[in-house]
Amino acid sequence: MKQNKTQKTNESVRLFLSSVAEEQKREDSYTLLNLMGEITQAEPHLWGTSIIGFGEYHYKYKTGREGDWFLTGFAPRKQALTLYLMCDLSHDGLDFTGLGKYKLGKGCLYIKRLSDIDVEVLKRIIQDSIRIIEEKYS
C-alpha cells in the first residue's frame, strides 16, 4: 500500500522555527506552537520538512488507503501561515464567524499574521476540528 510522502520525523521543531526568516512569521509560529500544544496536550513533531503537527490519528478511507496523520498543525509558508485542520472546512460544526482576515482551502486555513484574527475564535475552531476528526475516526 502506498504511504504518505509526508512522514513524522525526529527533527527539532524549535530549530526549524528558528530558521524562519521573517520575524513576525517566526513570532506567530511560536505563538501557534504554544496554542496548539495547549489545545492538544501533545508534543509537536515535524512532519516532512516544514509542517508542525500535534497529536495523531489513524485514518482509513473507503478505497482501502490508510495511514497515520496529525490532528492539527501548521506550517509557516512564504505567503501565509497555513493551519491544517484535517477535516472538511465546510463542515457544519465549524464556525468562522468573527475570526477576522483569512482564506480557506479544503482542509487548510490561511492567515497572513495572527494580528489579523481573533485568537480566541481560532482556538475554538481548532478544538472543533479536532472533535470532528476524533468523532469520525474513533
C-alpha positions in Angstrom: 0.0 0.0 0.0 1.2 3.5 -0.9 2.5 5.6 2.1 2.1 9.3 2.5 5.0 11.3 1.2 5.0 13.4 4.4 6.0 11.4 7.4 6.6 12.3 11.1 10.3 13.0 11.8 12.5 13.3 14.8 13.9 16.7 13.6 13.8 19.6 16.1 10.7 21.7 15.8 12.4 24.7 17.6 15.4 24.5 15.4 13.1 24.6 12.3 11.2 27.6 13.7 14.4 29.4 14.5 15.2 29.3 10.8 12.0 31.1 9.7 13.5 34.3 8.2 10.6 36.7 8.6 10.5 37.9 12.3 6.7 38.3 12.5 6.0 34.9 11.0 8.6 33.3 13.4 6.9 35.0 16.4 3.4 34.0 15.2 4.7 30.4 14.7 5.9 30.2 18.3 2.5 31.5 19.4 0.8 28.8 17.3 3.2 26.2 18.7 2.1 27.1 22.3 -1.6 27.4 21.4 -1.8 24.1 19.6 0.3 22.4 22.3 -2.1 23.7 24.9 -5.2 22.6 23.0 -4.0 19.1 22.1 -1.8 18.4 25.2 0.6 16.8 22.7 4.2 17.3 21.8 4.8 18.9 18.5 6.6 16.9 15.7 8.0 18.0 12.4 6.2 16.2 9.6 8.2 16.2 6.4 10.5 19.3 6.2 8.1 22.1 7.2 4.8 21.0 8.9 4.5 21.0 12.6 1.8 18.6 13.8 0.2 17.8 17.1 -1.4 14.6 18.2 -2.1 11.7 15.8 -4.9 9.6 14.5 -5.3 6.6 12.2 -7.5 7.0 9.1 -8.9 4.5 6.7 -10.7 5.6 3.5 -13.3 3.6 1.7 -10.7 3.0 -1.0 -8.6 1.0 1.5 -5.9 3.6 1.8 -5.0 4.1 5.4 -2.3 5.8 7.5 -1.4 7.9 10.4 -1.6 11.7 10.4 -1.6 14.6 12.9 -4.8 16.0 14.5 -3.9 19.6 13.8 -0.8 21.5 12.7 0.7 24.4 10.9 3.4 25.5 8.5 5.0 28.9 8.2 4.8 29.2 4.4 6.1 32.2 2.4 2.7 33.5 1.5 0.8 32.8 4.8 0.7 30.7 7.9 -1.0 27.5 6.8 -3.1 25.8 9.5 -4.0 22.2 8.9 -7.4 21.4 10.4 -7.7 17.9 8.9 -11.4 18.0 8.3 -13.6 19.3 5.6 -13.7 23.0 6.4 -17.3 23.3 5.0 -18.4 21.0 7.9 -21.5 22.4 9.8 -19.6 22.0 13.1 -17.1 24.8 12.1 -18.0 28.4 12.5 -15.5 31.0 11.2 -17.7 34.0 12.3 -15.6 36.6 14.0 -12.2 35.1 13.0 -11.0 38.1 11.0 -9.0 38.0 7.8 -8.4 34.5 6.4 -8.7 32.3 3.4 -9.9 28.7 3.3 -8.8 25.7 1.3 -10.3 22.2 1.6 -8.5 21.3 4.8 -6.3 24.4 5.3 -6.9 27.8 6.9 -4.5 30.5 5.6 -3.7 33.5 7.7 -1.2 36.2 6.9 -0.5 37.1 10.5 -2.1 36.4 13.9 -2.8 40.1 14.4 -5.3 39.8 11.6 -7.5 37.4 13.5 -9.2 36.8 16.9 -7.0 34.1 18.5 -9.9 33.0 20.8 -12.1 32.3 17.8 -9.1 30.4 16.2 -8.8 28.3 19.4 -12.4 27.3 19.2 -12.1 26.4 15.5 -9.1 24.2 16.2 -10.9 22.5 19.1 -14.0 21.9 17.0 -11.9 20.5 14.1 -10.2 18.0 16.4 -13.5 16.9 17.8 -14.9 16.3 14.3 -11.8 14.2 13.3 -11.9 12.2 16.6 -15.6 11.5 16.1 -15.1 10.4 12.5 -12.1 8.1 13.2 -12.8 6.8 16.7 
